[in-house]
């Protein structure tokens, strides 16, 4: 006799001010979607939003209505109500400043949480959230969807990662004062860099010139990784991963499978009891990497120790 199929998980959304919520809803709630993923359904959501952030306030009402009317998701009146109604949480609020407060409201309920980027906008907030998660025995991870693009993970595998000698990534890095520097959109390229390099960055320099930020990180073992962020509106994501005898290009634009489909798969496996995809210590280091880059940029590119 075949074992019974796993129970369909009830997922909740907290923060409806990003297009990511529509992608998640199409993946989990639309069986006709090309990226439909059985095993979970989004059943409840809380809008949230940041009135002082136009990218949030301008989209909140429209996304909320679409989730309710097109995908049949119940809109509730608090993060706590979402957590009580669901088995696991997708905390998708656009504004990283809101994450600590929202997570503090749901952590006591003990549900597993995926937190969309940027996880935090300071190292202190990142550490505090993981400490709170540990206190309440909450399984928590955060990641950019670009970590999971097949264009990258077929180059950096569990077998090849230890062989990486360096890496360079470029991508969009529009600035938003409330989520400064690479926290806002440059986080994608930073996460791709860390997917290739892993933890261990010792120091950072960031040179900001016109529409470009160039961040150079030196790892404790002597490896060098860079992030080139563009504020010109170029949203292509590229990378070079350097090995001892070869350099392999990563071109996200050539990948047919949407990277958010790969992220949704990682979230579902995690919610079903799989391992935490990203070590919390790595997420904390990435927040410090960006924080140090901001400090360096503000002081004419001087070296900042992590």
C-alpha positions in Angstrom: 0.0 0.0 0.0 1.3 3.4 -0.9 1.8 5.8 2.0 -0.8 8.5 2.3 0.0 11.8 0.5 1.2 14.5 2.8 -1.5 16.9 4.1 -1.8 20.1 2.0 -0.2 22.9 4.0 -2.0 26.1 4.7 0.3 29.0 4.0 0.0 32.6 5.1 1.3 35.9 3.5 2.4 38.8 5.7 3.0 42.0 3.7 1.2 42.4 0.3 3.2 45.3 -1.1 5.5 43.3 -3.5 4.8 41.6 -6.8 6.3 38.5 -5.2 3.0 37.8 -3.5 1.3 37.4 -6.9 4.0 34.9 -8.0 3.6 32.9 -4.8 -0.2 32.9 -5.2 0.0 31.8 -8.8 2.4 29.0 -7.8 0.4 27.6 -4.9 -3.2 28.6 -5.7 -3.4 28.2 -9.4 -3.4 24.6 -10.6 -3.4 25.8 -14.2 -0.1 27.8 -13.8 3.0 26.7 -15.6 4.8 26.7 -12.3 2.0 25.2 -10.2 3.3 23.5 -7.1 1.1 21.0 -5.3 1.4 20.4 -1.5 0.4 23.8 -0.2 -2.1 26.6 -0.6 -2.1 30.2 0.5 -5.2 30.7 2.6 -4.8 33.9 4.6 -3.0 37.2 4.2 -2.4 40.5 6.0 -1.6 43.6 3.9 0.9 45.5 6.1 2.6 48.2 4.0 4.9 51.2 4.6 3.2 54.6 4.1 6.5 56.4 3.8 7.8 54.2 1.0 6.1 54.9 -2.3 7.1 51.5 -3.8 5.0 50.0 -1.0 2.0 52.3 -0.6 1.4 52.6 -4.3 0.9 48.9 -4.9 -0.6 47.6 -1.6 -4.3 48.1 -2.5 -4.0 46.6 -5.9 -2.1 43.5 -4.8 -4.4 42.9 -1.9 -7.5 43.1 -4.1 -6.0 40.7 -6.6 -5.1 38.1 -4.0 -8.6 38.3 -2.5 -10.6 38.3 -5.8 -8.5 36.2 -8.2 -6.8 33.7 -5.8 -9.5 33.4 -3.1 -7.2 34.3 -0.2 -8.8 35.6 3.0 -7.6 39.0 4.0 -7.3 39.2 7.8 -6.6 42.0 10.3 -3.3 41.2 11.8 -0.1 39.1 11.4 -1.1 37.1 14.4 -4.4 36.1 12.7 -2.4 34.9 9.7 -0.1 32.8 11.9 -3.0 31.3 13.9 -4.8 30.3 10.6 -1.8 28.8 8.8 0.8 26.1 9.1 3.7 28.2 7.8 4.4 31.9 6.9 5.7 33.7 3.9 6.7 37.1 5.3 7.0 39.1 2.1 6.8 42.7 3.3 8.8 44.8 0.8 10.4 47.1 3.5 13.2 45.4 5.5 12.6 47.9 8.3 9.3 46.3 9.0 10.6 42.7 9.4 11.7 42.8 13.0 8.4 44.2 14.3 6.3 41.9 12.2 8.4 38.8 13.1 8.2 39.7 16.8 4.4 39.5 16.5 4.3 36.0 15.0 7.3 34.3 16.6 5.5 33.3 19.8 3.1 31.2 17.6 6.0 29.0 16.6 5.2 28.6 12.9 8.1 28.2 10.3 8.8 31.4 8.4 10.4 32.3 5.1 11.3 36.0 5.1 11.7 37.7 1.8 14.7 39.9 1.0 16.0 42.1 2.5 16.0 40.1 5.7 17.0 43.2 7.7 18.6 46.6 7.2 21.2 46.2 9.9 23.3 43.5 11.4 21.8 44.2 14.8 18.3 43.6 13.6 19.4 40.4 11.8 21.0 39.0 15.0 18.0 39.9 17.1 15.5 38.2 14.8 17.5 34.9 14.8 17.8 35.2 18.6 14.0 35.6 18.8 13.5 32.6 16.5 15.7 30.5 18.7 13.9 31.6 21.8 10.5 30.6 20.4 11.8 27.5 18.5 10.9 29.0 15.2 12.5 27.6 12.0 13.4 30.7 10.0 15.3 31.4 6.8 15.6 34.3 4.3 16.9 34.3 0.8 16.8 36.1 -2.5 15.2 34.0 -5.3 18.4 34.5 -7.3 20.2 32.0 -5.0 18.1 29.3 -6.5 18.3 30.1 -10.2 19.4 27.0 -12.1 21.9 29.3 -14.0 23.8 29.5 -10.7 23.1 26.2 -8.9 24.3 24.1 -11.8 27.7 25.9 -11.6 28.0 26.0 -7.8 27.0 22.6 -6.6 27.7 20.9 -3.3 30.7 19.2 -5.0 32.1 22.3 -6.7 31.5 25.0 -4.0 34.7 24.0 -2.1 36.7 24.6 -5.3 35.6 28.2 -5.9 38.5 30.5 -5.9 36.6 33.8 -6.4 33.5 35.2 -8.0 32.2 38.4 -9.5 28.5 39.3 -9.8 26.6 42.2 -11.4 23.0 43.3 -11.2 20.6 46.0 -10.6 21.2 48.1 -7.4 18.7 51.0 -7.4 19.0 53.0 -4.2 16.2 53.5 -1.7 17.1 55.7 1.3 14.9 53.7 3.7 16.7 50.5 2.8 20.1 51.9 2.1 22.7 50.8 -0.4 22.7 47.2 -1.5 19.9 46.2 0.9 17.2 47.4 -1.5 17.9 45.6 -4.8 21.6 44.9 -4.8 20.8 42.2 -2.2 20.2 39.9 -5.2 23.8 40.1 -6.4 25.1 39.9 -2.9 23.2 36.6 -2.3 24.5 35.2 -5.5 28.0 36.0 -4.4 27.5 34.3 -1.1 26.0 31.3 -2.8 29.3 30.9 -4.7 31.7 32.0 -2.0 30.1 31.0 1.3 30.9 32.7 4.6 34.3 34.1 5.7 34.5 37.7 4.3 37.1 39.6 6.3 36.8 43.2 4.8 34.9 45.2 2.3 35.6 48.3 0.1 32.8 50.1 -1.8 33.4 52.7 -4.4 30.3 54.6 -5.5 30.6 56.6 -8.7 27.7 58.0 -10.6 25.2 55.2 -11.2 27.5 52.4 -10.1 28.5 50.8 -6.8 31.6 48.4 -6.9 32.0 46.4 -3.8 35.1 44.2 -3.2 35.2 41.7 -0.5 38.3 39.9 0.7 37.8 36.6 2.4 39.9 35.4 5.3 41.4 32.7 3.1 42.6 35.2 0.5 39.8 34.8 -2.0 38.2 37.9 -3.6 34.6 38.4 -4.5 32.9 41.5 -6.1 29.5 42.9 -6.6 28.9 45.5 -9.3 25.5 47.3 -8.8 24.0 49.4 -11.4 21.4 52.2 -10.9 20.8 52.7 -14.7 17.7 50.5 -15.0 19.7 47.5 -16.3 18.0 44.5 -14.5 20.1 41.7 -16.0 21.9 39.5 -13.6 25.3 38.0 -14.5 28.2 36.4 -12.8 31.6 34.8 -13.2 32.7 32.0 -10.9 36.4 31.3 -10.8 37.9 27.9 -10.3 41.5 26.8 -10.3 41.6 26.1 -14.1 38.5 27.7 -15.4 36.0 30.5 -15.1 32.3 29.8 -15.7 29.8 32.4 -16.7 26.4 32.7 -15.0 23.7 34.3 -17.1 20.3 34.3 -15.4 18.6 35.6 -18.5 19.2 32.4 -20.4 17.5 30.2 -17.7 14.1 29.0 -18.8 12.8 28.0 -15.4 11.7 31.1 -13.4 13.9 31.6 -10.4 10.8 32.2 -8.2 9.6 28.7 -9.1 12.8 27.4 -7.7 12.5 29.5 -4.5 8.9 28.3 -4.0 10.2 24.7 -4.2 12.8 25.5 -1.6 10.2 27.1 0.7 7.8 24.2 0.4 10.5 21.6 1.2 11.5 23.7 4.2 7.9 24.0 5.4 7.4 20.2 5.0 10.3 19.7 7.5 13.3 19.8 5.3 16.6 21.4 6.4 17.0 25.2 6.7 18.3 26.1 3.2 20.6 29.0 4.4 22.7 28.9 7.5 21.6 31.8 9.8 25.2 32.8 10.3 25.5 33.3 6.5 22.5 35.5 6.4 23.8 37.6 9.3 27.2 38.0 7.5 25.5 39.1 4.3 23.7 41.9 6.3 27.1 42.9 7.7 28.7 42.8 4.3 26.1 45.3 3.0 26.3 47.4 6.1 30.1 47.5 5.8 29.8 48.4 2.1 27.5 51.4 3.1 30.1 52.5 5.6 32.9 52.2 3.1 31.0 54.2 0.4 30.3 57.0 2.9 34.0 57.3 3.6 35.4 57.4 0.0 35.9 53.6 -0.3 38.1 53.0 2.7 38.4 49.4 3.9 35.9 48.3 6.5 36.4 45.2 8.6 33.5 42.8 9.1 
